[in-house]
Amino acid sequence: DHAAPALLRLADGRLLATYSKHGSENCFYGRLTRSAGGTDWLPEFKVIPSEQSRITYSNLYLLSAENEGRGRLYNFFRGL
C-alpha cells in the first residue's frame, strides 16, 4: 500500500495517477491517460514539493469551486 497510486478522474474524462516510493525520495510521480476512458498513458512526470521532504501516500482532491471556478488540484501526502 505504500507505493499504491492515487487515482482521480479529471473533468475531461482522463485519469491522473500519482505515486511515490515509501519515504525514500523527495518527490512523487504522475501519469495521465492520453484520452478519456483510454488505457494509453502519457510519459511519467516528476514533482518535487520540497528538497527536504521524503514523500509517501498521495491523496488527490479536486476542489472545483476554487481558482475562480476553474478548480484546483491538491495532493495531500505524508512527508517531512
SEKOL-276876 format. One record per atom (N, C-alpha, C, O): residue number from 1; x negated, y negated, z negated; atom name. Coordinates in nm, 2 decimals. Atoms other than C-alpha are relative to their C-alpha. Example, Ala and Ser with C-alpha at 12.3 -4.5 7.8 and 13.67 -1.06 7.14 Angstrom:
! SEKOL-276876
   resi       px       py       pz   name
      1    -0.09     0.12     0.00      N
      1    -1.23     0.45    -0.78     CA
      1    -0.09    -0.12     0.00      C
      1    -0.19    -0.12    -0.07      O
      2     0.09     0.11     0.00      N
      2    -1.37     0.11    -0.71     CA
      2     0.08    -0.11    -0.08      C
      2     0.03    -0.22    -0.09      O
END
This chain:
! SEKOL-276876
   resi       px       py       pz   name
      1    -0.08     0.12     0.00      N
      1     0.00     0.00     0.00     CA
      1    -0.08    -0.13     0.00      C
      1    -0.03    -0.23     0.03      O
      2     0.08     0.12     0.01      N
      2    -0.29    -0.24    -0.05     CA
      2    -0.02    -0.07     0.14      C
      2    -0.02    -0.19     0.14      O
      3     0.02     0.05    -0.14      N
      3    -0.35    -0.29     0.33     CA
      3     0.12     0.01     0.09      C
      3     0.11    -0.01     0.21      O
      4    -0.13    -0.01    -0.08      N
      4     0.01    -0.24     0.44     CA
      4     0.03    -0.14     0.06      C
      4     0.02    -0.24    -0.02      O
      5    -0.03     0.13    -0.06      N
      5     0.12    -0.52     0.68     CA
      5     0.14    -0.05    -0.05      C
      5     0.23     0.02    -0.09      O
      6    -0.13     0.07     0.02      N
      6     0.39    -0.78     0.60     CA
      6     0.05    -0.02     0.14      C
      6    -0.02    -0.07     0.23      O
      7    -0.06     0.02    -0.14      N
      7     0.63    -0.80     0.90     CA
      7     0.11    -0.10    -0.01      C
      7     0.19    -0.11    -0.11      O
      8    -0.10     0.10    -0.01      N
      8     0.85    -1.09     1.00     CA
      8     0.05    -0.01     0.14      C
      8    -0.03    -0.03     0.23      O
      9    -0.05     0.02    -0.14      N
      9     1.08    -1.12     1.30     CA
      9     0.02    -0.15     0.01      C
      9     0.09    -0.22    -0.07      O
     10    -0.01     0.14    -0.03      N
     10     1.05    -1.47     1.44     CA
     10     0.12    -0.04     0.07      C
     10     0.19     0.05     0.12      O
     11    -0.13     0.05    -0.06      N
     11     1.33    -1.69     1.58     CA
     11     0.01     0.05     0.15      C
     11     0.11     0.06     0.20      O
     12     0.00    -0.04    -0.14      N
     12     1.22    -1.59     1.94     CA
     12     0.01     0.15     0.02      C
     12     0.00     0.20     0.13      O
     13    -0.01    -0.14    -0.01      N
     13     1.25    -1.22     1.86     CA
     13    -0.13     0.08    -0.01      C
     13    -0.12     0.20    -0.03      O
     14     0.13    -0.07     0.01      N
     14     0.88    -1.14     1.84     CA
     14    -0.02     0.04    -0.14      C
     14     0.04    -0.02    -0.23      O
     15     0.04    -0.04     0.13      N
     15     0.73    -0.97     1.54     CA
     15    -0.14    -0.06    -0.03      C
     15    -0.22    -0.06     0.05      O
     16     0.13     0.04     0.05      N
     16     0.45    -1.11     1.33     CA
     16    -0.04     0.10    -0.11      C
     16     0.04     0.13    -0.20      O
     17     0.05    -0.08     0.11      N
     17     0.24    -0.88     1.12     CA
     17    -0.13    -0.06    -0.06      C
     17    -0.21    -0.11     0.02      O
     18     0.12     0.04     0.06      N
     18    -0.02    -0.99     0.87     CA
     18    -0.04     0.11    -0.10      C
     18     0.04     0.18    -0.16      O
     19     0.06    -0.10     0.08      N
     19    -0.25    -0.77     0.67     CA
     19    -0.14    -0.03    -0.04      C
     19    -0.20    -0.13     0.01      O
     20     0.14     0.03     0.05      N
     20    -0.58    -0.76     0.48     CA
     20    -0.05     0.13    -0.06      C
     20     0.02     0.23    -0.08      O
     21     0.06    -0.11     0.07      N
     21    -0.82    -0.52     0.32     CA
     21     0.02    -0.03    -0.15      C
     21     0.05    -0.14    -0.18      O
     22    -0.03     0.02     0.14      N
     22    -0.78    -0.47    -0.05     CA
     22    -0.11    -0.07    -0.07      C
     22    -0.20    -0.01    -0.13      O
     23     0.09     0.09     0.08      N
     23    -0.97    -0.76    -0.20     CA
     23    -0.14     0.00     0.04      C
     23    -0.23    -0.06    -0.04      O
     24     0.14     0.00    -0.04      N
     24    -1.29    -0.71    -0.01     CA
     24    -0.04    -0.11     0.09      C
     24    -0.16    -0.13     0.12      O
     25     0.03     0.11    -0.10      N
     25    -1.26    -1.01     0.23     CA
     25     0.07    -0.12    -0.05      C
     25     0.16    -0.12    -0.12      O
     26    -0.06     0.12     0.03      N
     26    -1.17    -1.37     0.21     CA
     26     0.10    -0.05     0.10      C
     26     0.12    -0.17     0.12      O
     27    -0.08     0.04    -0.11      N
     27    -0.93    -1.36     0.50     CA
     27     0.12     0.10     0.01      C
     27     0.11     0.21    -0.05      O
     28    -0.09    -0.09    -0.04      N
     28    -0.62    -1.20     0.63     CA
     28     0.01     0.00     0.15      C
     28    -0.04    -0.09     0.22      O
     29     0.00    -0.02    -0.14      N
     29    -0.55    -1.08     0.98     CA
     29     0.15     0.00     0.05      C
     29     0.24     0.03    -0.03      O
     30    -0.14     0.00    -0.05      N
     30    -0.24    -1.11     1.20     CA
     30     0.00     0.04     0.15      C
     30    -0.09     0.03     0.22      O
     31    -0.03    -0.03    -0.14      N
     31    -0.09    -1.00     1.53     CA
     31     0.14    -0.03     0.03      C
     31     0.23    -0.02    -0.06      O
     32    -0.13     0.03    -0.05      N
     32     0.21    -1.10     1.73     CA
     32     0.04     0.10     0.11      C
     32    -0.05     0.14     0.19      O
     33    -0.04    -0.07    -0.12      N
     33     0.41    -0.89     1.97     CA
     33     0.01    -0.10     0.12      C
     33     0.04    -0.22     0.10      O
     34     0.00     0.08    -0.12      N
     34     0.39    -1.02     2.33     CA
     34     0.14    -0.06     0.03      C
     34     0.15    -0.17     0.08      O
     35    -0.14     0.04    -0.03      N
     35     0.77    -1.03     2.37     CA
     35     0.10     0.04    -0.10      C
     35     0.07     0.13    -0.18      O
     36    -0.10    -0.04     0.09      N
     36     1.09    -1.00     2.18     CA
     36     0.04     0.15     0.02      C
     36     0.06     0.20     0.13      O
     37    -0.03    -0.14     0.00      N
     37     1.16    -0.64     2.09     CA
     37    -0.11     0.09     0.06      C
     37    -0.09     0.21     0.07      O
     38     0.11    -0.07    -0.06      N
     38     0.83    -0.54     2.25     CA
     38    -0.09     0.08    -0.10      C
     38    -0.08     0.05    -0.22      O
     39     0.10    -0.07     0.08      N
     39     0.57    -0.30     2.13     CA
     39    -0.14    -0.03     0.04      C
     39    -0.24     0.03    -0.01      O
     40     0.13     0.04    -0.05      N
     40     0.28    -0.46     2.31     CA
     40    -0.05    -0.12    -0.09      C
     40     0.01    -0.23    -0.09      O
     41     0.05     0.09     0.10      N
     41     0.07    -0.65     2.05     CA
     41    -0.11    -0.09     0.07      C
     41    -0.20    -0.04     0.14      O
     42     0.10     0.09    -0.04      N
     42    -0.14    -0.96     2.13     CA
     42    -0.13     0.02    -0.08      C
     42    -0.12     0.09    -0.19      O
     43     0.12    -0.02     0.08      N
     43    -0.50    -0.97     2.01     CA
     43     0.01    -0.05    -0.15      C
     43     0.08    -0.14    -0.18      O
     44     0.00     0.04     0.14      N
     44    -0.57    -0.99     1.64     CA
     44    -0.06    -0.14    -0.02      C
     44    -0.15    -0.18     0.05      O
     45     0.06     0.13     0.04      N
     45    -0.63    -1.33     1.48     CA
     45    -0.03     0.01    -0.15      C
     45     0.02     0.09    -0.22      O
     46     0.05     0.00     0.14      N
     46    -0.80    -1.41     1.15     CA
     46     0.02    -0.14    -0.06      C
     46     0.00    -0.24     0.00      O
     47    -0.02     0.12     0.07      N
     47    -0.71    -1.67     0.89     CA
     47    -0.08     0.00    -0.13      C
     47    -0.07     0.10    -0.20      O
     48     0.08     0.01     0.12      N
     48    -0.95    -1.78     0.61     CA
     48     0.06    -0.12    -0.08      C
     48     0.02    -0.23    -0.06      O
     49    -0.05     0.11     0.08      N
     49    -0.75    -1.98     0.35     CA
     49    -0.10    -0.06    -0.10      C
     49    -0.08    -0.18    -0.13      O
     50     0.10     0.05     0.09      N
     50    -1.05    -2.01     0.12     CA
     50    -0.12     0.08     0.01      C
     50    -0.12     0.20     0.02      O
     51     0.12    -0.07    -0.01      N
     51    -1.41    -1.92     0.14     CA
     51    -0.03     0.08    -0.13      C
     51    -0.11     0.17    -0.13      O
     52     0.03    -0.07     0.13      N
     52    -1.40    -1.81    -0.23     CA
     52     0.10     0.11    -0.03      C
     52     0.07     0.19    -0.12      O
     53    -0.11    -0.09     0.05      N
     53    -1.08    -1.60    -0.24     CA
     53    -0.01     0.13     0.07      C
     53    -0.04     0.14     0.19      O
     54    -0.01    -0.13    -0.06      N
     54    -1.06    -1.23    -0.19     CA
     54     0.15     0.03     0.00      C
     54     0.22     0.01    -0.10      O
     55    -0.14     0.00    -0.03      N
     55    -0.72    -1.15    -0.05     CA
     55     0.06     0.14     0.02      C
     55    -0.01     0.23     0.07      O
     56    -0.08    -0.12    -0.03      N
     56    -0.46    -0.87    -0.05     CA
     56     0.15    -0.03    -0.02      C
     56     0.18    -0.14    -0.07      O
     57    -0.15     0.01     0.02      N
     57    -0.08    -0.82    -0.04     CA
     57     0.06    -0.12     0.07      C
     57     0.10    -0.22     0.00      O
     58    -0.07     0.11    -0.07      N
     58     0.06    -1.05     0.23     CA
     58     0.15     0.01    -0.02      C
     58     0.20     0.12    -0.02      O
     59    -0.14     0.01     0.02      N
     59     0.42    -1.16     0.18     CA
     59     0.05    -0.12     0.09      C
     59     0.02    -0.23     0.05      O
     60    -0.04     0.10    -0.09      N
     60     0.57    -1.36     0.47     CA
     60     0.15    -0.05    -0.03      C
     60     0.24     0.03    -0.05      O
     61    -0.13     0.06     0.02      N
     61     0.86    -1.61     0.42     CA
     61     0.01    -0.12     0.10      C
     61    -0.08    -0.20     0.11      O
     62    -0.02     0.11    -0.09      N
     62     1.00    -1.84     0.69     CA
     62     0.12    -0.08    -0.06      C
     62     0.23    -0.04    -0.07      O
     63    -0.10     0.09     0.05      N
     63     1.19    -2.14     0.55     CA
     63     0.04    -0.09     0.11      C
     63    -0.03    -0.19     0.15      O
     64    -0.05     0.06    -0.13      N
     64     1.39    -2.26     0.85     CA
     64     0.04    -0.15    -0.02      C
     64     0.03    -0.22     0.08      O
     65    -0.04     0.14     0.02      N
     65     1.51    -2.59     0.70     CA
     65    -0.12    -0.10    -0.02      C
     65    -0.10    -0.22     0.00      O
     66     0.11     0.09     0.02      N
     66     1.16    -2.72     0.63     CA
     66    -0.06    -0.05     0.13      C
     66    -0.02    -0.01     0.24      O
     67     0.07     0.05    -0.12      N
     67     0.94    -2.92     0.87     CA
     67     0.10    -0.07     0.10      C
     67     0.10    -0.04     0.22      O
     68    -0.10     0.07    -0.08      N
     68     1.24    -3.13     1.00     CA
     68     0.08     0.10     0.08      C
     68     0.11     0.07     0.20      O
     69    -0.08    -0.10    -0.06      N
     69     1.43    -2.82     1.09     CA
     69    -0.07     0.09     0.10      C
     69    -0.01     0.19     0.15      O
     70     0.08    -0.09    -0.09      N
     70     1.15    -2.66     1.29     CA
     70    -0.04     0.13    -0.08      C
     70    -0.09     0.22    -0.02      O
     71     0.04    -0.12     0.08      N
     71     1.08    -2.42     1.00     CA
     71    -0.15    -0.01    -0.04      C
     71    -0.23    -0.07     0.02      O
     72     0.14    -0.01     0.05      N
     72     0.76    -2.35     0.80     CA
     72    -0.02     0.14    -0.05      C
     72     0.06     0.20    -0.12      O
     73     0.03    -0.14     0.04      N
     73     0.60    -2.01     0.76     CA
     73    -0.10     0.00    -0.11      C
     73    -0.20    -0.07    -0.11      O
     74     0.09    -0.01     0.11      N
     74     0.44    -1.92     0.43     CA
     74    -0.04     0.14    -0.01      C
     74     0.03     0.24     0.02      O
     75     0.05    -0.14     0.03      N
     75     0.22    -1.62     0.35     CA
     75    -0.05    -0.01    -0.14      C
     75    -0.16    -0.06    -0.17      O
     76     0.05    -0.01     0.13      N
     76     0.20    -1.56    -0.02     CA
     76    -0.08     0.12    -0.02      C
     76    -0.04     0.23     0.03      O
     77     0.09    -0.12     0.02      N
     77    -0.08    -1.33    -0.12     CA
     77    -0.07    -0.01    -0.13      C
     77    -0.06    -0.11    -0.20      O
     78     0.07    -0.01     0.12      N
     78    -0.28    -1.22    -0.41     CA
     78    -0.15    -0.04     0.03      C
     78    -0.21     0.02     0.12      O
     79     0.13     0.04    -0.03      N
     79    -0.62    -1.39    -0.42     CA
     79    -0.05    -0.09    -0.11      C
     79     0.02    -0.13    -0.20      O
     80     0.06     0.09     0.11      N
     80    -0.86    -1.60    -0.64     CA
     80     0.03    -0.14     0.03      C
     80    -0.02    -0.23    -0.04      O
END
